[in-house]
Amino acid sequence: MHSAANRIVRLRLSAGNRIEVFARVLCREPDSLFAELAQRQYIIDCAHRDGRLVRLLVNCLRYCFDEDGHATRKFVPPEEFNEWRQLIAEAKYWRLGMVEKLIQEVNGIANTIVIGYHGTLALGRGAFTSDVNFRKIDRILVFGRYLNETRDWNMDNARYTSRFYLIHTFLEQAFDALSNHRYKLVSSTSTTPRFARNKNNFDDERNFSHYSQYTFVRCS
């Protein structure tokens, strides 16, 4: 029995790829299709499935469960992963109920992103073409390759927050990226230039500054 658990099972994926794993890893969910096939086969044909998702499920069995099949850690998806529905469907196909539960726990976490936009209306001939602004994302790192990380200098340890500055050229690019990652705009607010009536203050830049804030929540 011990030697059978330590034998290598090969999962044959599409394009000639394969995964090699101990049979005991696939049997950590005893009622799964993986366990059923691993007990009587050395090669499991997965060529008709999405190889990337199969690999994620196998890695979850490897690293998130102990030898007795108890969950020991949370499932950590790859950076910018957004195929949650497909991954859950794949777990259902292989009858990986405990793995599916771990995935649902991560996918069900409410993620909120706030994009703040500061701008100043320009004066002169280039008023319609120039816009002085900066943009930020708070708290949650979603688009790793698009962000530069910094910190709020005036926050103590009990109230620490992270601030990220976008490198997008246009604000709409950030909106598109959020939409592609299943984020939905739920609210927004903005302030308009105050345009002081006193003509002596007409050149004050604060009279032409404005701020907008957009709140996005990830859809389940």
C-alpha positions as CSV (number, residue, x, y, z in Angstrom):
1,M,0.0,0.0,0.0
2,H,2.8,2.4,0.9
3,S,4.7,1.7,-2.4
4,A,1.5,2.2,-4.3
5,A,1.0,5.6,-2.7
6,N,4.6,6.6,-3.6
7,R,4.4,5.6,-7.3
8,I,4.4,8.3,-9.9
9,V,1.3,9.2,-11.9
10,R,1.6,11.1,-15.2
11,L,-1.1,13.5,-16.2
12,R,-1.0,13.9,-20.0
13,L,-1.9,17.4,-21.1
14,S,-2.4,18.9,-24.5
15,A,0.5,19.9,-26.8
16,G,2.7,17.1,-25.4
17,N,3.0,18.6,-21.9
18,R,2.6,16.5,-18.8
19,I,2.5,16.7,-15.0
20,E,4.2,14.1,-12.8
21,V,2.9,13.7,-9.3
22,F,2.8,11.1,-6.5
23,A,-0.4,9.0,-6.4
24,R,-0.9,9.9,-2.8
25,V,-1.2,13.6,-3.7
26,L,-4.0,12.9,-6.1
27,C,-5.7,10.7,-3.4
28,R,-5.8,13.5,-0.8
29,E,-9.4,14.0,-1.9
30,P,-10.5,10.3,-1.8
31,D,-13.8,10.8,-3.6
32,S,-12.3,12.8,-6.5
33,L,-12.0,11.6,-10.1
34,F,-8.2,12.1,-9.7
35,A,-8.1,9.6,-6.8
36,E,-10.3,7.1,-8.6
37,L,-8.1,7.1,-11.7
38,A,-4.8,7.3,-9.8
39,Q,-5.6,4.1,-7.9
40,R,-5.7,2.0,-11.2
41,Q,-3.8,4.0,-13.8
42,Y,-0.2,5.3,-14.2
43,I,-1.2,7.7,-16.9
44,I,-4.3,10.0,-16.7
45,D,-5.4,11.6,-20.0
46,C,-6.1,15.3,-19.4
47,A,-5.5,16.4,-23.0
48,H,-9.2,17.3,-23.4
49,R,-9.0,19.7,-20.4
50,D,-7.3,23.1,-19.9
51,G,-3.8,22.2,-18.9
52,R,-3.1,25.4,-17.0
53,L,-6.2,24.9,-14.8
54,V,-5.4,21.2,-14.2
55,R,-1.9,22.3,-13.1
56,L,-3.4,24.8,-10.6
57,L,-5.7,22.1,-9.1
58,V,-2.8,19.6,-8.8
59,N,-0.6,22.3,-7.1
60,C,-3.5,23.1,-4.7
61,L,-3.5,19.4,-3.7
62,R,0.2,19.4,-3.3
63,Y,0.7,22.6,-1.3
64,C,-2.7,23.3,0.4
65,F,-3.4,19.8,2.0
66,D,-1.6,17.5,4.3
67,E,-1.3,13.8,3.9
68,D,-4.6,13.2,5.6
69,G,-6.4,15.5,3.2
70,H,-6.9,18.4,5.6
71,A,-6.5,21.9,4.3
72,T,-3.4,23.6,5.8
73,R,-3.1,26.8,3.9
74,K,-5.0,29.1,1.5
75,F,-5.1,28.8,-2.2
76,V,-2.9,31.4,-3.8
77,P,-3.7,32.1,-7.5
78,P,-1.1,33.4,-10.0
79,E,-0.7,37.2,-10.3
80,E,-3.5,38.7,-12.4
81,F,-5.5,35.5,-12.5
82,N,-9.1,36.0,-13.6
83,E,-10.4,32.6,-14.8
84,W,-12.2,31.9,-11.5
85,R,-15.4,30.5,-13.1
86,Q,-13.4,28.2,-15.4
87,L,-11.2,27.0,-12.5
88,I,-14.3,26.3,-10.3
89,A,-15.8,24.4,-13.2
90,E,-12.6,22.4,-13.6
91,A,-12.6,21.5,-9.9
92,K,-16.2,20.3,-10.2
93,Y,-15.3,18.1,-13.2
94,W,-12.6,16.3,-11.2
95,R,-15.0,16.2,-8.2
96,L,-12.5,18.1,-6.0
97,G,-14.9,19.4,-3.4
98,M,-12.4,20.6,-0.8
99,V,-10.3,22.3,-3.5
100,E,-13.3,24.0,-4.8
101,K,-14.1,25.3,-1.3
102,L,-10.6,26.8,-1.0
103,I,-11.0,28.5,-4.4
104,Q,-14.4,29.8,-3.5
105,E,-13.1,31.3,-0.2
106,V,-10.4,33.2,-2.1
107,N,-12.8,34.2,-4.9
108,G,-15.4,35.4,-2.5
109,I,-13.2,37.9,-0.7
110,A,-14.7,41.4,-1.3
111,N,-12.1,43.6,-3.1
112,T,-12.6,47.3,-3.4
113,I,-10.4,49.6,-5.3
114,V,-10.6,53.4,-5.2
115,I,-9.1,55.4,-8.1
116,G,-8.5,59.1,-7.2
117,Y,-7.9,61.6,-9.9
118,H,-6.5,65.1,-9.3
119,G,-6.5,67.5,-12.2
120,T,-5.9,71.2,-12.9
121,L,-7.6,73.1,-15.7
122,A,-5.0,74.6,-17.9
123,L,-5.0,78.3,-19.0
124,G,-3.9,79.8,-22.3
125,R,-3.8,78.4,-25.8
126,G,-3.2,74.8,-24.7
127,A,-6.1,74.8,-22.3
128,F,-8.1,72.3,-24.3
129,T,-5.1,69.9,-24.9
130,S,-3.2,69.9,-21.6
131,D,-4.2,68.4,-18.3
132,V,-2.0,68.4,-15.2
133,N,-3.0,65.4,-13.2
134,F,-2.0,62.4,-11.2
135,R,-3.8,59.2,-10.4
136,K,-3.6,56.7,-7.6
137,I,-4.9,53.3,-6.5
138,D,-5.2,52.6,-2.8
139,R,-4.9,49.4,-0.7
140,I,-5.0,46.6,-3.3
141,L,-2.3,45.7,-5.8
142,V,-4.1,44.3,-8.9
143,F,-2.1,45.3,-12.0
144,G,1.5,44.5,-10.9
145,R,3.2,45.7,-14.0
146,Y,1.3,49.0,-14.1
147,L,2.1,50.3,-10.5
148,N,4.8,52.0,-8.6
149,E,4.5,51.4,-4.9
150,T,5.0,54.1,-2.2
151,R,3.7,54.7,1.3
152,D,1.7,57.4,3.1
153,W,4.3,59.0,5.2
154,N,1.9,60.4,7.8
155,M,0.3,57.1,8.8
156,D,1.3,55.4,12.0
157,N,1.5,51.6,12.2
158,A,-2.1,51.2,13.4
159,R,-3.4,53.1,10.4
160,Y,-1.0,52.0,7.7
161,T,-2.2,52.1,4.1
162,S,-0.5,51.5,0.8
163,R,-0.8,53.8,-2.1
164,F,0.0,53.0,-5.7
165,Y,0.5,55.4,-8.6
166,L,-0.8,54.3,-12.0
167,I,1.5,54.7,-15.0
168,H,-1.4,54.7,-17.5
169,T,-1.5,57.6,-19.9
170,F,-5.3,58.0,-19.7
171,L,-7.7,57.3,-16.8
172,E,-9.9,55.2,-19.1
173,Q,-7.0,52.7,-19.4
174,A,-7.3,52.0,-15.7
175,F,-11.1,51.6,-16.1
176,D,-10.6,49.1,-18.9
177,A,-8.1,47.1,-16.9
178,L,-10.5,47.0,-13.9
179,S,-13.4,45.9,-16.1
180,N,-11.2,43.1,-17.6
181,H,-10.6,41.8,-14.1
182,R,-14.4,41.7,-13.2
183,Y,-14.5,45.0,-11.3
184,K,-17.7,47.1,-11.5
185,L,-18.0,50.8,-10.9
186,V,-20.4,51.2,-7.9
187,S,-20.0,54.9,-7.0
188,S,-18.2,58.1,-7.9
189,T,-17.9,61.6,-6.6
190,S,-16.1,64.7,-7.7
191,T,-15.4,68.3,-6.9
192,T,-15.5,71.1,-9.5
193,P,-13.3,74.2,-9.8
194,R,-14.5,76.9,-7.4
195,F,-13.8,79.9,-9.7
196,A,-13.5,82.6,-7.1
197,R,-15.5,85.7,-7.9
198,N,-12.7,88.0,-6.8
199,K,-10.8,88.8,-10.0
200,N,-7.7,89.3,-8.0
201,N,-7.7,85.6,-7.3
202,F,-8.3,84.6,-10.8
203,D,-4.8,83.4,-11.3
204,D,-4.8,81.2,-8.2
205,E,-4.3,77.6,-9.4
206,R,-6.6,76.3,-6.7
207,N,-9.5,78.0,-8.5
208,F,-9.0,75.6,-11.4
209,S,-8.2,72.3,-9.5
210,H,-10.7,69.5,-9.4
211,Y,-10.8,66.0,-7.9
212,S,-12.7,62.9,-8.8
213,Q,-12.9,59.5,-7.0
214,Y,-14.2,56.3,-8.5
215,T,-15.0,53.2,-6.4
216,F,-14.8,49.7,-8.0
217,V,-15.9,46.4,-6.4
218,R,-14.9,43.1,-7.8
219,C,-17.9,41.0,-9.0
220,S,-18.1,37.5,-7.6
